[in-house]
Amino acid sequence: MTTDTLIRTLSRCRPPTDLIDPANGALASLKSLATTYNRLRTECAELDAKIADLVETINPEMVQIFGCGTVTAAELIVSVGDNPKRIRSQAALAHLWGVAPIPASSGRTNRHRLNRGGDRQANAAVHRIVLVRMRHDERTRNYVQRRTKEGLSKKEIMRCLKRAIAREIYQVLCVGRSVDQPSRLRGEEFKARRLEKALSQTQVAEKLGCSPARISDIETGKRRLLELKIAYEEFLKAA
């Protein structure tokens, strides 16, 4: 039986009143456990609904972050407190959550280790986001493959991902920005649309407030530059 079928069957069963028989006593105990399970699951569903309402009121953008569910968002909101703007930088948030890298270099070896400090509940929440993305997010899986080929261990890769996620959440939770949706255009498509509108990389860079080299990086796929990529796409649509 599946768990749901087993719980439903046990909660509906009618064990004999004669508990001298060990089988009857075991069945009565299992019925009691199944009834308690159903009651607690109902309470959990009610609490989840209340937490979802609170998160929606405080910062609805949090649940739009890939891999960040309602409970995870609530834990991160509680960790930051009722005045998130007091955290003035991404580095401060990373230290608060214990995801800032700690230098552990020795001799010719240049490396960092995991941070054991900070808010461990928030750290666990960020860890869950990392696990979800490593399993379901194509960009994260590609990143893990690339970094693995570079010789990094799984722990080191997850440390890097935690720091990147803290940087992303900082913009949503502390700055108040909306969640950036990744651009659907590829590098060569950016270049083709720019040429269709008879624009040079210098002209685009001036409009976006960056150097022409960054525009070239996007068109060649050399660097991700997610925020600039989204701004570039919006500029091409409006031009």
C-alpha positions in Angstrom: 0.0 0.0 0.0 1.0 3.6 -0.5 1.3 5.7 2.7 -2.1 7.5 2.1 -3.9 4.2 1.5 -2.3 2.6 4.5 -3.2 5.5 6.8 -6.8 5.6 5.4 -7.2 1.9 5.9 -5.8 1.9 9.5 -7.9 4.9 10.5 -11.1 3.2 9.3 -10.4 -0.3 10.8 -12.3 -1.6 13.8 -9.9 -3.6 16.0 -11.5 -6.1 18.4 -11.9 -4.9 22.0 -10.1 -8.0 23.3 -6.5 -6.6 23.6 -5.1 -9.7 25.3 -4.3 -11.0 21.8 -1.1 -9.2 20.8 -2.4 -8.8 17.2 -5.5 -7.0 18.4 -3.3 -4.7 20.6 -1.0 -3.9 17.7 -4.0 -3.1 15.4 -5.5 -0.8 18.1 -2.1 1.0 18.4 -1.8 1.4 14.6 -5.3 2.8 14.4 -4.5 5.4 17.1 -1.3 6.4 15.2 -3.2 6.7 11.9 -5.8 8.9 13.6 -3.1 11.1 15.1 -1.4 11.3 11.7 -4.5 12.6 10.0 -5.2 15.2 12.7 -1.6 16.5 12.6 -1.7 16.6 8.8 -4.9 18.7 8.9 -3.3 21.1 11.4 -0.2 21.3 9.2 -2.3 22.2 6.1 -4.1 24.9 8.1 -0.8 26.4 9.4 0.7 26.3 5.8 -2.3 28.3 4.6 -1.8 30.9 7.3 2.0 31.1 6.6 1.2 31.5 2.9 -1.1 34.4 3.6 1.6 36.1 5.8 4.3 35.7 3.1 1.9 37.0 0.5 1.3 40.1 2.7 4.9 40.7 3.6 6.8 39.9 0.4 4.9 38.0 -2.3 8.0 38.0 -4.6 9.8 35.6 -2.3 7.8 32.6 -3.5 8.6 33.5 -7.1 12.2 32.6 -6.5 13.0 29.3 -8.1 13.1 26.6 -5.4 11.8 28.8 -2.7 8.5 27.5 -1.2 6.2 29.1 1.3 7.9 27.7 4.4 11.4 28.4 3.1 10.4 32.0 2.2 8.9 32.4 5.7 12.1 31.2 7.4 14.2 33.7 5.4 11.8 36.6 6.1 11.9 35.8 9.8 15.7 35.6 9.8 16.0 39.1 8.2 13.5 40.6 10.6 10.9 43.4 10.2 13.4 45.9 8.8 15.2 44.2 5.9 16.7 47.5 4.7 19.0 47.5 7.7 21.0 44.9 5.9 23.0 47.2 3.6 24.9 44.7 1.4 24.8 41.3 -0.1 27.9 40.4 1.9 26.1 41.3 5.1 23.2 39.0 4.3 25.6 36.2 3.3 27.3 36.5 6.7 23.9 36.6 8.5 22.9 33.3 6.9 26.4 31.7 7.1 26.9 31.3 3.4 29.8 33.7 3.0 33.0 31.8 2.0 35.7 31.6 4.6 39.3 31.7 3.2 41.2 28.4 3.9 44.2 28.8 1.6 47.5 27.2 2.5 50.7 27.5 0.6 50.0 27.3 -3.1 46.5 26.0 -2.5 43.9 28.7 -2.9 40.5 27.6 -1.6 37.5 28.5 0.6 35.6 26.4 3.1 32.0 26.4 4.3 30.9 28.9 6.9 29.7 27.2 10.1 28.4 30.5 11.6 25.3 32.6 11.0 21.6 31.7 11.3 21.6 27.9 10.8 17.8 27.7 10.1 18.2 30.3 7.3 21.3 28.4 6.1 19.2 25.2 5.9 16.5 27.0 4.0 19.0 28.2 1.4 20.4 24.7 1.3 17.0 23.4 0.3 16.8 25.9 -2.5 20.2 24.7 -3.7 19.0 21.1 -3.7 15.8 21.9 -5.7 17.8 23.8 -8.3 20.4 21.2 -8.6 17.7 18.7 -9.5 15.2 20.8 -11.5 16.9 23.9 -12.8 18.8 23.5 -16.1 21.1 26.4 -15.6 22.1 25.1 -12.2 22.8 21.6 -13.5 24.9 23.1 -16.3 26.8 25.1 -13.7 27.4 22.0 -11.5 28.7 20.1 -14.5 31.1 22.9 -15.5 32.4 23.4 -12.0 32.8 19.6 -11.5 35.0 19.5 -14.7 37.1 22.3 -13.1 37.9 20.1 -10.2 35.5 21.4 -7.5 33.9 19.0 -5.1 30.1 18.9 -4.5 30.4 20.7 -1.2 32.5 23.5 -2.8 29.9 23.8 -5.7 27.0 24.0 -3.2 28.9 26.7 -1.2 29.2 28.8 -4.4 25.5 28.2 -5.2 24.5 29.3 -1.7 26.4 32.5 -2.1 24.8 33.2 -5.5 21.3 32.5 -4.1 21.9 34.9 -1.2 22.9 37.5 -3.7 19.6 36.9 -5.6 17.4 36.9 -2.5 19.0 40.1 -1.3 17.7 42.0 -4.3 14.2 40.7 -3.6 14.0 40.7 0.2 16.2 43.7 1.2 16.1 45.9 -1.9 12.5 45.2 -2.8 13.0 44.3 -6.5 10.9 41.8 -8.3 12.2 38.5 -9.4 14.1 38.7 -12.7 12.8 36.3 -15.3 15.7 34.8 -17.3 15.9 36.0 -20.9 14.8 33.5 -23.6 17.1 34.9 -26.2 20.4 33.3 -27.1 23.6 35.3 -27.8 23.4 35.1 -31.6 19.7 36.2 -31.4 20.7 39.3 -29.5 23.2 40.2 -32.2 20.8 39.5 -35.0 18.1 41.8 -33.5 20.6 44.5 -32.8 21.8 44.5 -36.4 18.2 44.5 -37.6 17.7 47.8 -35.8 21.0 49.2 -37.1 22.5 49.6 -33.7 26.1 49.2 -32.7 27.4 47.7 -29.5 28.6 51.1 -28.3 25.1 52.7 -28.8 23.5 49.9 -26.8 26.1 50.1 -24.1 25.5 53.9 -23.8 21.7 53.3 -23.3 22.2 50.6 -20.7 25.0 52.3 -18.9 27.7 49.7 -19.3 30.8 49.1 -21.5 30.6 47.7 -25.0 32.6 44.7 -23.8 29.6 43.6 -21.6 27.3 43.7 -24.7 29.9 41.6 -26.5 30.0 39.1 -23.6 26.2 38.7 -23.9 26.2 38.2 -27.6 29.0 35.7 -27.5 27.7 33.9 -24.4 31.0 34.5 -22.6 29.3 35.7 -19.4 25.8 35.3 -18.0 25.2 38.9 -16.8 21.5 38.0 -16.1 20.3 41.5 -15.1 22.0 43.2 -18.0 20.8 40.5 -20.3 17.2 41.2 -19.3 17.7 45.0 -19.7 19.2 44.4 -23.1 16.2 42.4 -24.3 13.8 45.0 -23.0 15.8 47.7 -24.8 15.6 45.8 -28.1 11.9 45.3 -27.7 11.4 49.1 -27.2 13.8 50.3 -29.8 
